[in-house]
Amino acid sequence: MKIFRRAALVAFLALAVGTARPATREIYPDAAQAKADLAAALKTAAQAHKRILLDFGGNWCGDCQVLDMYFHDPQNLPLLEANFVLVHVNIGYADRNLDIASKYEVPIDKGVPALAVLSENGKLLYSQKNHQFSAMRRMETAAVTQFLVQWKPVKQGCSVMVVNC
């Protein structure tokens, strides 16, 4: 009986390890890719009438990892996919893509992850200036939900009286 329990425990642990997400995932693509990713996002957003969500950070950043997990939370993912084109901008070790951060008024020196929201036409609507998400590991997924709801585009034909927009 002990052998059976031990074998079941080993099988369970192997399954759990095999399906677990690694602690550090490659979320942010090569820093050289940022301008092309942004250009593609602008095109997609204009066609789909979505906003662009710029996520500045690095794969080394634990809070950036948590933010990405919250983006993919079952509560947030449908909201994100329906309303935004997400662009991960790799800042290296605060030494890459600083021109993009500057253009969108995101002070990287205040910490990452840092977010900016653009209209479907690329106009800056919001930039995170006070490191609101730089301590994601101490925040709840609801903070991301609130942010996404606040910055999602208003659909044409929707009003305060219409419930399902």
Steps between C-alpha positions, in 0.01 A plus 500: 500500500788736579650434158168585333470826697857594423453426129178706495677788673790487254256492204303792642815707557628423150168607351493817710855592402430424134198730486625781722602827337866579552582779744675702231341489158608678185225761484695784344641433152843614389530874560578560132151379411308774688462751217373234258262362764366849566449568128312170462288580805406841360380335180306228684346745746379731222337209316346341810408826678698404808735692722869422526638402838876548525660294775856615574712253692754221488504124538717538812224699676290300746224762511486489119451124521212548746337764279511261206340226711226746598449596134440131429274446800158363386337819627732731304594316181162542324499870592855543375444312173170675421628853554877522467796407286773419753859589416778389732787749474827356628701769678800273557652608831353852467732557204289402197197659329527807716405708197163323483447544875585869465269546201210361703601684818575190705780565753681165510721624784193485729478123455341233285266366395376828363201542271379740236169495315466628146189561293443289191671781307806507725411805710625479858204470738680396818853452623595359835705767670509389864597133481142387572571140394865467600398303811266252326598215731322684783191576290198297403377409153205733564736799464571391142130442438422851620772646277377311192139605561603861552702519176302279264355685202140614505322304229310697239127511570544438869356727762453497872156347452626204295617214719662261251751699298 
